[in-house]
C-alpha cells in the first residue's frame, strides 16, 4: 500500500532509517516532511499513531478515514 504522509516533526523522520529504500522524503518550507512510502506492514500504522497530532495521512483515503474514526472514539473517552 502506498502512503503519503505529512509529519510535522521532520527532524525525527530524517533521522529514521527506513527499511524501504524507495521511501521518498521531501522537506517542506515549514520544516515538516512529506513522506511517501510503500508498505504492507500493519505495524506501520502503529508507527504513524505514535506521532499523534504531528502526523497526517494524506493517502490512501481509507486509512485516513480509519484513523479519523479511531481518534473520534479516543476523544469520546475523554469527554
The first five atom37 places (N, CA, C, CB, O) and aatype in JSON, in Angstrom:
{
  "aatype": [20, 20, 20, 20, 20, 20, 20, 20, 20, 20, 20, 20, 20, 20, 20, 20, 20, 20, 20, 20, 20, 20, 20, 20, 20, 20, 20, 20, 20, 20, 20, 20, 20, 20, 20, 20, 20, 20, 20, 20, 20, 20, 20, 20, 20, 20, 20, 20, 20, 20, 20, 20, 20, 20, 20, 20, 20, 20, 20, 20, 20, 20, 20, 20, 20, 20, 20, 20, 20, 20, 20, 20, 20, 20, 20, 20, 20, 20, 20],
  "atom_mask": [
    [1, 1, 1, 1, 1],
    [1, 1, 1, 1, 1],
    [1, 1, 1, 1, 1],
    [1, 1, 1, 1, 1],
    [1, 1, 1, 1, 1],
    [1, 1, 1, 1, 1],
    [1, 1, 1, 1, 1],
    [1, 1, 1, 1, 1],
    [1, 1, 1, 1, 1],
    [1, 1, 1, 1, 1],
    [1, 1, 1, 1, 1],
    [1, 1, 1, 1, 1],
    [1, 1, 1, 1, 1],
    [1, 1, 1, 1, 1],
    [1, 1, 1, 1, 1],
    [1, 1, 1, 1, 1],
    [1, 1, 1, 1, 1],
    [1, 1, 1, 1, 1],
    [1, 1, 1, 1, 1],
    [1, 1, 1, 1, 1],
    [1, 1, 1, 1, 1],
    [1, 1, 1, 1, 1],
    [1, 1, 1, 1, 1],
    [1, 1, 1, 1, 1],
    [1, 1, 1, 1, 1],
    [1, 1, 1, 1, 1],
    [1, 1, 1, 1, 1],
    [1, 1, 1, 1, 1],
    [1, 1, 1, 1, 1],
    [1, 1, 1, 1, 1],
    [1, 1, 1, 1, 1],
    [1, 1, 1, 1, 1],
    [1, 1, 1, 1, 1],
    [1, 1, 1, 1, 1],
    [1, 1, 1, 1, 1],
    [1, 1, 1, 1, 1],
    [1, 1, 1, 1, 1],
    [1, 1, 1, 1, 1],
    [1, 1, 1, 1, 1],
    [1, 1, 1, 1, 1],
    [1, 1, 1, 1, 1],
    [1, 1, 1, 1, 1],
    [1, 1, 1, 1, 1],
    [1, 1, 1, 1, 1],
    [1, 1, 1, 1, 1],
    [1, 1, 1, 1, 1],
    [1, 1, 1, 1, 1],
    [1, 1, 1, 1, 1],
    [1, 1, 1, 1, 1],
    [1, 1, 1, 1, 1],
    [1, 1, 1, 1, 1],
    [1, 1, 1, 1, 1],
    [1, 1, 1, 1, 1],
    [1, 1, 1, 1, 1],
    [1, 1, 1, 1, 1],
    [1, 1, 1, 1, 1],
    [1, 1, 1, 1, 1],
    [1, 1, 1, 1, 1],
    [1, 1, 1, 1, 1],
    [1, 1, 1, 1, 1],
    [1, 1, 1, 1, 1],
    [1, 1, 1, 1, 1],
    [1, 1, 1, 1, 1],
    [1, 1, 1, 1, 1],
    [1, 1, 1, 1, 1],
    [1, 1, 1, 1, 1],
    [1, 1, 1, 1, 1],
    [1, 1, 1, 1, 1],
    [1, 1, 1, 1, 1],
    [1, 1, 1, 1, 1],
    [1, 1, 1, 1, 1],
    [1, 1, 1, 1, 1],
    [1, 1, 1, 1, 1],
    [1, 1, 1, 1, 1],
    [1, 1, 1, 1, 1],
    [1, 1, 1, 1, 1],
    [1, 1, 1, 1, 1],
    [1, 1, 1, 1, 1],
    [1, 1, 1, 1, 1]
  ],
  "atom_positions": [
    [[0.85, -1.16, 0.0], [0.0, 0.0, 0.0], [0.9, 1.23, 0.0], [-0.97, -0.01, 1.22], [1.89, 1.28, 0.72]],
    [[0.55, 2.21, -0.79], [1.33, 3.43, -0.91], [0.73, 4.48, 0.02], [1.36, 3.94, -2.37], [-0.46, 4.78, -0.04]],
    [[1.57, 5.03, 0.89], [1.13, 6.03, 1.85], [1.78, 7.37, 1.52], [1.48, 5.6, 3.3], [2.95, 7.43, 1.15]],
    [[1.01, 8.44, 1.64], [1.53, 9.8, 1.63], [1.18, 10.39, 2.98], [0.94, 10.66, 0.44], [0.03, 10.36, 3.4]],
    [[2.2, 10.93, 3.67], [2.0, 11.49, 4.99], [2.69, 12.83, 5.1], [2.51, 10.54, 6.07], [3.71, 13.08, 4.45]],
    [[2.14, 13.7, 5.92], [2.82, 14.91, 6.32], [3.14, 14.74, 7.79], [1.96, 16.21, 6.05], [2.25, 14.45, 8.6]],
    [[4.39, 14.92, 8.14], [4.81, 14.76, 9.52], [5.5, 16.05, 9.95], [5.75, 13.52, 9.71], [6.5, 16.46, 9.37]],
    [[4.95, 16.68, 10.99], [5.41, 18.0, 11.41], [6.69, 17.95, 12.22], [4.34, 18.67, 12.21], [7.33, 18.98, 12.43]],
    [[7.07, 16.79, 12.69], [8.31, 16.65, 13.46], [9.36, 16.04, 12.53], [8.09, 15.75, 14.74], [9.86, 14.94, 12.76]],
    [[9.67, 16.79, 11.49], [10.51, 16.3, 10.4], [11.88, 15.81, 10.79], [10.66, 17.34, 9.42], [12.41, 14.88, 10.18]],
    [[12.48, 16.42, 11.82], [13.85, 16.02, 12.17], [13.91, 14.56, 12.59], [14.39, 16.9, 13.29], [14.92, 13.89, 12.35]],
    [[12.85, 14.04, 13.21], [12.84, 12.64, 13.63], [12.72, 11.71, 12.44], [11.7, 12.38, 14.61], [13.28, 10.61, 12.44]],
    [[12.01, 12.14, 11.43], [11.84, 11.31, 10.24], [13.14, 11.24, 9.46], [10.71, 11.86, 9.35], [13.52, 10.18, 8.96]],
    [[13.83, 12.36, 9.36], [15.1, 12.36, 8.62], [16.13, 11.48, 9.31], [15.63, 13.79, 8.49], [17.01, 10.92, 8.65]],
    [[16.03, 11.34, 10.63], [16.98, 10.5, 11.38], [16.66, 9.02, 11.25], [16.97, 10.9, 12.85], [17.54, 8.18, 11.42]],
    [[15.4, 8.69, 10.96], [14.98, 7.28, 10.88], [15.51, 6.65, 9.6], [13.44, 7.16, 10.94], [15.45, 7.25, 8.53]],
    [[16.01, 5.46, 9.72], [16.45, 4.71, 8.55], [15.33, 3.77, 8.15], [17.78, 3.92, 8.84], [15.01, 2.82, 8.86]],
    [[14.74, 4.05, 7.0], [13.63, 3.24, 6.54], [14.14, 1.96, 5.9], [12.77, 4.02, 5.56], [15.14, 1.95, 5.19]],
    [[13.41, 0.87, 6.18], [13.77, -0.41, 5.58], [13.47, -0.4, 4.1], [13.04, -1.56, 6.27], [14.02, -1.19, 3.34]],
    [[12.6, 0.48, 3.68], [12.22, 0.59, 2.27], [13.07, 1.66, 1.63], [10.71, 0.91, 2.11], [12.89, 2.85, 1.89]],
    [[13.98, 1.26, 0.8], [14.89, 2.21, 0.15], [14.17, 3.09, -0.86], [16.02, 1.48, -0.52], [14.74, 4.06, -1.36]],
    [[12.92, 2.74, -1.17], [12.15, 3.55, -2.12], [11.35, 4.65, -1.43], [11.22, 2.65, -2.9], [10.58, 5.35, -2.09]],
    [[11.51, 4.8, -0.13], [10.8, 5.87, 0.58], [11.29, 7.21, 0.04], [11.03, 5.77, 2.13], [12.49, 7.43, -0.15]],
    [[10.34, 8.1, -0.19], [10.67, 9.44, -0.68], [10.38, 10.42, 0.46], [9.85, 9.8, -1.97], [9.26, 10.48, 0.97]],
    [[11.4, 11.17, 0.84], [11.27, 12.14, 1.92], [11.55, 13.51, 1.35], [12.23, 11.81, 3.1], [12.64, 13.78, 0.84]],
    [[10.55, 14.38, 1.43], [10.69, 15.75, 0.93], [10.49, 16.72, 2.09], [9.68, 16.04, -0.22], [9.48, 16.65, 2.79]],
    [[11.44, 17.61, 2.28], [11.31, 18.59, 3.35], [10.53, 19.79, 2.83], [12.7, 19.02, 3.88], [10.82, 20.33, 1.76]],
    [[9.54, 20.2, 3.61], [8.72, 21.35, 3.26], [9.33, 22.62, 3.86], [7.26, 21.15, 3.76], [10.18, 22.54, 4.75]],
    [[8.91, 23.76, 3.38], [9.44, 25.04, 3.86], [9.21, 25.26, 5.35], [8.82, 26.17, 3.1], [10.02, 25.91, 6.01]],
    [[8.12, 24.71, 5.89], [7.8, 24.91, 7.31], [8.54, 23.92, 8.22], [6.32, 24.78, 7.52], [8.32, 23.92, 9.43]],
    [[9.41, 23.08, 7.64], [10.16, 22.1, 8.42], [9.48, 20.75, 8.51], [10.39, 22.62, 9.79], [10.09, 19.79, 8.99]],
    [[8.25, 20.64, 8.06], [7.57, 19.35, 8.07], [8.13, 18.5, 6.93], [6.03, 19.53, 7.92], [8.87, 18.98, 6.07]],
    [[7.77, 17.24, 6.95], [8.26, 16.27, 5.98], [7.06, 15.68, 5.24], [9.1, 15.15, 6.66], [6.05, 15.33, 5.86]],
    [[7.18, 15.57, 3.94], [6.22, 14.82, 3.15], [6.88, 13.48, 2.86], [5.81, 15.59, 1.81], [7.9, 13.41, 2.17]],
    [[6.3, 12.43, 3.39], [6.86, 11.08, 3.27], [5.95, 10.25, 2.38], [7.03, 10.41, 4.66], [4.75, 10.17, 2.62]],
    [[6.52, 9.65, 1.36], [5.8, 8.7, 0.5], [6.52, 7.37, 0.64], [5.75, 9.18, -1.0], [7.71, 7.27, 0.37]],
    [[5.77, 6.35, 1.05], [6.37, 5.04, 1.29], [5.36, 3.96, 0.94], [6.84, 4.91, 2.78], [4.15, 4.13, 1.12]],
    [[5.86, 2.85, 0.44], [5.0, 1.71, 0.14], [5.31, 0.6, 1.14], [5.2, 1.22, -1.32], [6.46, 0.19, 1.3]],
    [[4.27, 0.13, 1.81], [4.45, -0.93, 2.79], [3.14, -1.69, 2.97], [4.93, -0.36, 4.15], [2.06, -1.15, 2.75]],
    [[3.25, -2.93, 3.35], [2.07, -3.74, 3.67], [2.04, -4.05, 5.17], [2.07, -5.06, 2.84], [1.15, -4.76, 5.64]],
    [[2.99, -3.52, 5.9], [3.11, -3.82, 7.32], [2.01, -3.14, 8.13], [4.47, -3.38, 7.83], [1.78, -1.94, 8.01]],
    [[1.32, -3.93, 8.97], [0.32, -3.36, 9.86], [0.99, -2.56, 10.98], [-0.56, -4.47, 10.46], [0.36, -1.7, 11.59]],
    [[2.25, -2.83, 11.23], [2.98, -2.07, 12.24], [3.21, -0.63, 11.81], [4.31, -2.74, 12.53], [3.48, 0.24, 12.64]],
    [[3.11, -0.37, 10.51], [3.33, 0.98, 10.02], [2.29, 1.94, 10.58], [3.3, 1.0, 8.49], [2.63, 3.07, 10.94]],
    [[1.04, 1.52, 10.67], [0.01, 2.39, 11.26], [0.3, 2.67, 12.72], [-1.37, 1.75, 11.11], [0.04, 3.78, 13.2]],
    [[0.82, 1.7, 13.43], [1.21, 1.92, 14.83], [2.3, 2.99, 14.9], [1.69, 0.6, 15.49], [2.29, 3.85, 15.78]],
    [[3.23, 2.92, 13.96], [4.31, 3.9, 13.9], [3.74, 5.3, 13.62], [5.33, 3.5, 12.8], [4.18, 6.28, 14.23]],
    [[2.77, 5.39, 12.72], [2.15, 6.68, 12.41], [1.43, 7.23, 13.64], [1.17, 6.53, 11.23], [1.54, 8.42, 13.94]],
    [[0.7, 6.37, 14.35], [-0.07, 6.82, 15.51], [0.81, 7.42, 16.59], [-0.86, 5.66, 16.08], [0.35, 8.31, 17.31]],
    [[2.03, 6.98, 16.73], [2.87, 7.48, 17.8], [3.19, 8.97, 17.65], [4.16, 6.7, 17.86], [3.59, 9.62, 18.62]],
    [[3.0, 9.5, 16.47], [3.24, 10.93, 16.25], [2.01, 11.77, 16.55], [3.69, 11.17, 14.83], [2.08, 13.0, 16.54]],
    [[0.87, 11.12, 16.82], [-0.33, 11.83, 17.23], [-0.71, 12.95, 16.28], [-0.16, 12.39, 18.61], [-0.84, 12.74, 15.07]],
    [[-0.88, 14.14, 16.83], [-1.3, 15.29, 16.03], [-0.21, 15.81, 15.11], [-1.75, 16.4, 16.92], [-0.46, 16.69, 14.28]],
    [[1.0, 15.3, 15.24], [2.11, 15.75, 14.39], [2.21, 14.96, 13.09], [3.41, 15.63, 15.15], [3.12, 15.21, 12.3]],
    [[1.29, 14.02, 12.85], [1.3, 13.25, 11.6], [-0.09, 13.26, 10.98], [1.77, 11.79, 11.86], [-1.1, 13.13, 11.68]],
    [[-0.12, 13.4, 9.69], [-1.39, 13.37, 8.96], [-1.23, 12.48, 7.74], [-1.84, 14.81, 8.55], [-0.36, 12.7, 6.9]],
    [[-2.08, 11.47, 7.65], [-2.11, 10.61, 6.47], [-2.91, 11.33, 5.39], [-2.74, 9.2, 6.81], [-4.07, 11.69, 5.6]],
    [[-2.29, 11.54, 4.24], [-2.98, 12.16, 3.12], [-3.64, 11.11, 2.23], [-2.0, 13.01, 2.3], [-4.77, 11.28, 1.79]],
    [[-2.94, 10.04, 1.98], [-3.42, 8.93, 1.16], [-2.89, 7.64, 1.76], [-2.96, 9.08, -0.34], [-1.82, 7.68, 2.38]],
    [[-3.55, 6.55, 1.64], [-4.82, 6.29, 0.99], [-5.98, 6.79, 1.84], [-4.97, 4.81, 0.7], [-5.89, 6.87, 3.06]],
    [[-7.04, 7.12, 1.17], [-8.19, 7.72, 1.82], [-8.8, 6.8, 2.88], [-9.24, 8.08, 0.79], [-9.22, 7.28, 3.93]],
    [[-8.86, 5.5, 2.62], [-9.48, 4.6, 3.59], [-8.68, 4.52, 4.89], [-9.64, 3.2, 2.99], [-9.26, 4.31, 5.96]],
    [[-7.37, 4.67, 4.82], [-6.55, 4.68, 6.05], [-6.78, 5.99, 6.79], [-5.04, 4.49, 5.72], [-6.86, 6.02, 8.02]],
    [[-6.88, 7.07, 6.05], [-7.19, 8.37, 6.65], [-8.52, 8.29, 7.41], [-7.24, 9.49, 5.57], [-8.62, 8.78, 8.54]],
    [[-9.52, 7.69, 6.8], [-10.83, 7.54, 7.43], [-10.75, 6.62, 8.65], [-11.85, 7.0, 6.43], [-11.39, 6.88, 9.67]],
    [[-9.98, 5.56, 8.54], [-9.81, 4.63, 9.68], [-9.23, 5.37, 10.88], [-8.89, 3.45, 9.29], [-9.73, 5.23, 11.99]],
    [[-8.19, 6.15, 10.65], [-7.58, 6.9, 11.74], [-8.54, 7.94, 12.3], [-6.3, 7.57, 11.27], [-8.59, 8.16, 13.51]],
    [[-9.29, 8.58, 11.43], [-10.27, 9.58, 11.87], [-11.29, 8.94, 12.82], [-10.99, 10.21, 10.66], [-11.62, 9.52, 13.85]],
    [[-11.79, 7.77, 12.47], [-12.75, 7.07, 13.33], [-12.11, 6.67, 14.66], [-13.3, 5.83, 12.61], [-12.74, 6.78, 15.71]],
    [[-10.88, 6.21, 14.62], [-10.19, 5.84, 15.86], [-10.03, 7.04, 16.77], [-8.8, 5.23, 15.54], [-10.24, 6.94, 17.98]],
    [[-9.67, 8.18, 16.2], [-9.45, 9.38, 17.0], [-10.77, 9.93, 17.55], [-8.73, 10.46, 16.17], [-10.79, 10.53, 18.63]],
    [[-11.86, 9.75, 16.81], [-13.17, 10.15, 17.32], [-13.52, 9.32, 18.55], [-14.25, 10.0, 16.24], [-14.03, 9.86, 19.53]],
    [[-13.27, 8.03, 18.51], [-13.54, 7.16, 19.66], [-12.66, 7.55, 20.85], [-13.3, 5.67, 19.27], [-13.11, 7.55, 21.99]],
    [[-11.41, 7.88, 20.56], [-10.5, 8.3, 21.62], [-10.99, 9.58, 22.27], [-9.08, 8.49, 21.06], [-10.95, 9.71, 23.5]],
    [[-11.46, 10.51, 21.47], [-11.98, 11.76, 22.0], [-13.17, 11.52, 22.93], [-12.39, 12.69, 20.86], [-13.28, 12.15, 23.98]],
    [[-14.04, 10.6, 22.54], [-15.21, 10.29, 23.37], [-14.81, 9.79, 24.75], [-16.09, 9.25, 22.68], [-15.49, 10.06, 25.73]],
    [[-13.72, 9.07, 24.82], [-13.29, 8.54, 26.12], [-12.78, 9.65, 27.04], [-12.19, 7.49, 25.92], [-12.67, 9.43, 28.25]],
    [[-12.49, 10.83, 26.5], [-12.01, 11.94, 27.31], [-13.09, 12.98, 27.56], [-10.83, 12.58, 26.65], [-12.83, 13.97, 28.24]],
    [[-14.28, 12.77, 27.04], [-15.36, 13.73, 27.25], [-16.05, 13.49, 28.56], [-16.36, 13.66, 26.12], [-16.99, 14.21, 28.9]]
  ]
}
